[in-house]
Amino acid sequence: MSETATKFANRPFGLWFERALPGQYESFLGGEAISVGSAAGNPESPLAALPEAEGIIASAKIRYDGTLMDRAPRLRVISRTGIGYDNVIVADATKRGIAVCNAHDGPSVSTAEHAITLMLGVAKRIKRSERALMNGEKIDFFNLHDGLELNGMTLGLIGLGRIGSRVARIACALGMSVAAYDPYLSPKVTRNDSIRLVSYLDDLLSSSDIISIHIPLTSESRHLINGERLKQVKRGAILINTARGGIVDERALLDALQSGQLSGAGLDVFETEPPPPNHPLLQRHDVLCTPHIAGVTVASKERLWRTAILQAIQVLKGEKPAHLINSEVWSQG
């Protein structure tokens, strides 16, 4: 890769943006790159400017496969404004010598805080209480409200990476016990974090009051939380998903809510995004939903744009970026 990378030749590189680059972040281009267009800038023909692109700053909605990559013959790098890259076919990129990178830690703080927000919102029955007020219901709120205290509960984390670890620290501060299932993690990582690692997912599900998902979507994790797994969940538990919608079988989730196996859910992600307004999960008072914005805050957006752009420029200058997904392209020469 280092021998064949595009050389910096006193001219700006051409970057194509899936989302239009907001004006306040244009300084991140630093005179080393320019925008050659964006999907948002030409809705009638969103990919028209791709042939001019040496780098793509990718969001999560477009599928970047070999067919799309071939429309950009000068393309050397696809840089994600986020952690997940399940919409990028990495094998197709590697075959074409295209580097794929992500903003590995950009949304971690925001996503962890959002997961905790959903936990508290669902446990305190916020959505149901707000609807009762909006509908002018004349009920005995004191006697009927069944909000929960997180203090003393067990939080089960599926995945203990950057986001999961931060969620664990906040949960411990709230007085929760924390267990985690992550078969790729060494027990030494959690020795000083008061986190109990479990070896089997079913054990985590059956012993946790709240379950929070923090793993990427892969062929192995798709519908990891399905009907059979939800039968293993501690009755009355709460499920939180700020990872990817495809990890949870939504039909099975609805069944678990209707049967009382789950007492609530907090969802920032769905199998189809955005979900239609009549989606049954949106209609339930025990499900708190947000539109895939867990990792989106003023601070995180600045980190995401900066990291994605700077890594794309690094690749185009022949410099290896910090968060290269397909490191094998760097040795292809």
C-alpha positions in Angstrom: 0.0 0.0 0.0 2.7 2.5 0.9 4.4 2.2 -2.5 1.2 2.5 -4.5 -0.7 5.0 -2.5 -1.7 8.2 -4.1 1.1 10.7 -3.6 0.6 14.1 -2.1 1.4 16.4 -5.0 0.7 19.9 -3.9 -3.0 19.6 -4.8 -6.0 18.9 -2.7 -7.4 15.3 -2.7 -10.9 14.8 -3.7 -13.2 13.5 -1.0 -16.8 12.4 -1.6 -19.2 12.6 1.4 -22.2 10.4 2.0 -23.5 13.2 4.2 -22.9 16.8 3.3 -20.0 18.2 5.3 -21.3 20.9 7.7 -19.6 24.2 7.2 -18.2 24.3 10.7 -16.1 21.3 10.0 -14.7 22.4 6.6 -11.5 23.4 8.4 -10.7 19.7 9.0 -9.9 19.5 5.3 -6.9 21.7 6.0 -6.3 22.7 2.4 -5.2 19.1 1.8 -8.6 18.0 0.5 -11.7 19.3 -1.1 -15.3 17.9 -1.4 -16.1 16.6 -4.9 -19.7 16.2 -3.9 -22.1 14.3 -1.6 -25.0 12.0 -1.9 -27.1 14.6 0.0 -26.1 17.3 -2.4 -27.5 15.6 -5.5 -30.6 13.7 -4.4 -31.7 12.9 -8.0 -28.3 11.3 -8.8 -26.5 10.9 -5.5 -23.5 8.9 -6.8 -22.8 11.1 -9.8 -19.6 12.6 -8.4 -18.1 9.2 -7.3 -15.7 9.0 -10.3 -13.9 12.0 -9.0 -13.4 10.6 -5.5 -10.0 9.5 -4.2 -11.6 9.0 -0.7 -15.1 8.4 0.6 -16.3 9.8 4.0 -18.9 7.2 4.6 -21.9 7.2 6.9 -24.0 4.1 7.6 -26.9 4.2 5.1 -25.2 3.3 1.8 -23.9 -0.2 1.1 -20.3 0.1 -0.1 -19.7 -3.0 -2.2 -17.5 -3.9 -5.2 -20.1 -2.5 -7.6 -20.1 0.9 -6.0 -16.3 0.9 -5.6 -15.9 0.3 -9.3 -17.7 3.5 -10.0 -14.8 5.3 -8.3 -11.7 4.1 -10.2 -9.5 6.6 -8.3 -10.7 5.5 -4.9 -8.1 4.6 -2.3 -9.9 4.9 1.1 -13.3 4.6 2.6 -13.3 6.3 6.0 -16.4 5.8 8.3 -17.8 8.5 10.5 -18.5 6.0 13.2 -17.4 2.7 14.7 -19.5 0.2 12.8 -18.6 -0.8 9.3 -21.1 -3.5 8.5 -22.3 -1.5 5.5 -18.8 -1.7 4.0 -17.9 -5.0 2.3 -14.3 -5.0 3.5 -13.3 -8.0 1.3 -14.4 -6.1 -1.8 -12.3 -3.1 -0.7 -9.3 -5.2 0.1 -9.5 -6.9 -3.3 -9.2 -3.5 -4.9 -6.5 -2.2 -2.6 -8.9 0.2 -0.9 -8.2 1.0 2.8 -11.2 0.9 5.2 -11.0 2.9 8.4 -13.3 3.9 11.2 -13.6 6.5 13.9 -13.0 4.0 16.6 -13.5 6.0 19.7 -15.5 9.0 18.3 -19.0 8.1 19.6 -18.0 6.0 22.6 -18.8 8.5 25.4 -22.1 9.7 23.8 -23.3 6.1 23.1 -22.5 4.9 26.7 -24.3 7.9 28.1 -27.3 7.3 25.8 -27.5 3.6 26.9 -27.7 4.7 30.5 -30.3 7.3 29.6 -32.5 4.6 28.0 -32.0 2.3 31.0 -33.2 5.0 33.4 -36.0 6.1 31.1 -37.4 2.6 30.8 -36.9 1.7 34.4 -38.6 4.8 35.6 -41.5 4.2 33.1 -41.0 7.7 31.6 -42.8 7.1 28.4 -45.9 5.7 30.0 -46.1 8.5 32.6 -45.7 11.2 30.0 -48.5 9.7 27.8 -50.8 9.5 30.9 -50.2 13.3 31.5 -50.7 14.1 27.8 -53.9 12.1 27.7 -55.2 13.8 30.9 -55.7 10.5 32.7 -57.1 10.8 36.1 -55.4 8.0 38.0 -53.6 7.4 41.3 -50.0 7.9 40.0 -48.6 7.2 43.5 -50.1 3.8 43.8 -50.0 2.8 40.2 -46.5 3.9 39.2 -44.1 1.0 39.3 -40.8 2.7 38.5 -37.7 0.7 39.4 -34.5 1.7 41.2 -31.3 0.7 39.4 -29.4 0.6 42.7 -28.8 -3.0 43.6 -29.8 -4.4 40.2 -27.6 -6.5 38.0 -26.6 -5.1 34.6 -25.6 -7.7 32.0 -23.4 -6.4 29.2 -23.1 -8.2 25.9 -19.8 -6.9 24.7 -17.2 -5.1 26.9 -15.3 -2.9 24.5 -14.9 0.9 24.7 -18.6 1.6 25.0 -19.5 -1.4 27.2 -16.7 -0.7 29.6 -17.8 3.0 30.0 -21.4 1.8 30.6 -20.1 -0.5 33.2 -18.3 2.3 35.1 -21.4 4.5 35.1 -23.6 1.5 36.2 -21.2 0.8 39.1 -21.5 4.4 40.2 -25.3 4.0 40.2 -24.9 1.1 42.6 -25.5 -1.7 40.1 -23.7 -5.0 40.0 -22.2 -5.6 36.5 -21.6 -8.8 34.6 -20.4 -9.1 31.0 -20.3 -11.7 28.3 -17.5 -11.2 25.8 -15.7 -14.3 24.6 -12.9 -12.3 23.0 -11.9 -10.5 26.2 -9.3 -11.6 28.7 -10.4 -11.7 32.3 -7.4 -9.6 33.2 -9.0 -6.6 31.6 -11.8 -6.5 34.2 -9.7 -7.4 37.3 -9.9 -3.8 38.7 -13.3 -2.8 37.3 -15.6 -4.8 39.6 -17.1 -6.6 36.5 -17.9 -10.3 36.6 -17.2 -12.1 33.3 -19.5 -15.0 32.4 -18.6 -17.7 30.0 -22.0 -18.3 28.5 -24.5 -15.9 27.1 -27.5 -17.8 28.5 -26.0 -17.4 32.1 -25.9 -13.6 31.6 -29.4 -13.5 30.3 -30.9 -15.5 33.1 -29.2 -13.5 35.9 -29.5 -9.9 34.7 -32.2 -7.4 35.5 -31.1 -5.1 32.6 -29.3 -6.3 29.5 -27.4 -3.9 27.3 -25.9 -4.8 23.9 -22.5 -3.4 22.8 -21.3 -5.7 20.0 -21.0 -5.1 16.2 -23.4 -6.7 13.7 -21.8 -9.7 12.0 -23.1 -12.9 10.5 -22.6 -14.5 13.9 -24.4 -11.8 15.9 -27.4 -11.3 13.6 -30.5 -12.2 15.6 -28.3 -13.2 18.5 -31.2 -12.1 20.7 -33.9 -14.3 19.3 -37.0 -16.1 20.6 -35.1 -18.9 22.2 -32.6 -16.5 23.9 -35.4 -14.3 25.2 -36.9 -17.3 26.9 -33.7 -17.5 29.0 -34.1 -13.9 30.1 -34.9 -13.3 33.8 -38.7 -12.5 33.8 -39.4 -8.8 33.9 -35.9 -7.8 32.7 -35.2 -4.8 30.5 -33.4 -4.9 27.1 -31.3 -2.0 25.8 -29.9 -1.9 22.3 -27.7 1.0 21.1 -25.5 -1.3 18.9 -27.3 -2.5 15.7 -30.9 -3.4 15.1 -30.1 -6.6 13.3 -28.7 -8.1 16.5 -32.3 -8.4 17.9 -35.1 -10.3 16.3 -37.9 -7.6 16.6 -40.7 -10.1 16.2 -39.4 -12.1 19.1 -38.8 -8.9 21.1 -42.5 -8.0 20.7 -43.6 -11.4 21.8 -41.4 -11.1 24.9 -42.8 -7.7 25.8 -46.4 -8.9 25.2 -45.9 -12.0 27.4 -44.3 -10.0 30.2 -41.0 -11.9 29.8 -39.5 -8.4 29.3 -40.9 -5.4 31.3 -39.5 -2.9 28.8 -36.9 -2.1 26.2 -34.9 0.9 25.1 -34.0 1.0 21.4 -31.8 3.4 19.5 -31.5 1.0 16.5 -33.9 -1.0 14.4 -33.7 -3.7 11.7 -35.0 -1.1 9.2 -34.1 2.5 9.7 -35.9 4.6 10.1 -38.7 2.3 11.3 -42.1 3.2 9.8 -44.3 5.4 12.1 -46.8 2.5 12.6 -44.0 0.1 13.8 -45.5 -1.8 16.7 -42.5 -1.2 18.9 -43.0 2.6 18.6 -46.6 2.2 19.8 -45.8 0.5 23.1 -45.6 2.5 26.3 -43.0 0.1 27.7 -40.5 0.7 24.8 -38.5 3.9 24.7 -37.2 4.6 21.2 -34.7 7.0 19.6 -33.7 7.4 15.9 -30.1 5.9 15.9 -28.7 9.0 17.6 -26.9 7.4 20.6 -23.5 8.4 19.4 -24.6 11.8 18.2 -23.8 14.8 20.3 -22.1 18.1 19.5 -18.8 16.9 20.9 -19.0 13.4 19.3 -19.8 14.8 15.8 -16.7 17.0 15.9 -14.6 13.9 16.8 -16.2 11.8 14.2 -15.8 14.2 11.3 -12.3 15.1 12.3 -11.1 11.5 12.7 -12.8 10.3 9.5 -11.4 13.1 7.4 -7.9 13.1 8.8 -7.6 9.3 8.4 -8.7 9.6 4.8 -6.1 12.2 4.1 -3.4 10.1 5.9 -4.1 7.2 3.6 -4.0 9.4 0.5 -0.6 10.8 1.6 0.7 7.2 2.1 0.6 7.3 5.9 -1.0 4.4 7.8 -4.0 5.5 9.8 -4.6 4.5 13.4 -7.8 2.7 12.9 -7.3 0.7 9.7 -9.7 -2.2 9.4 -8.1 -4.2 6.6 -4.4 -3.8 7.5 -3.5 -6.3 4.8 -3.9 -3.6 2.1 -0.8 -1.9 3.6 1.4 -4.8 2.6 0.0 -5.3 -0.9 2.4 -2.8 -2.2 
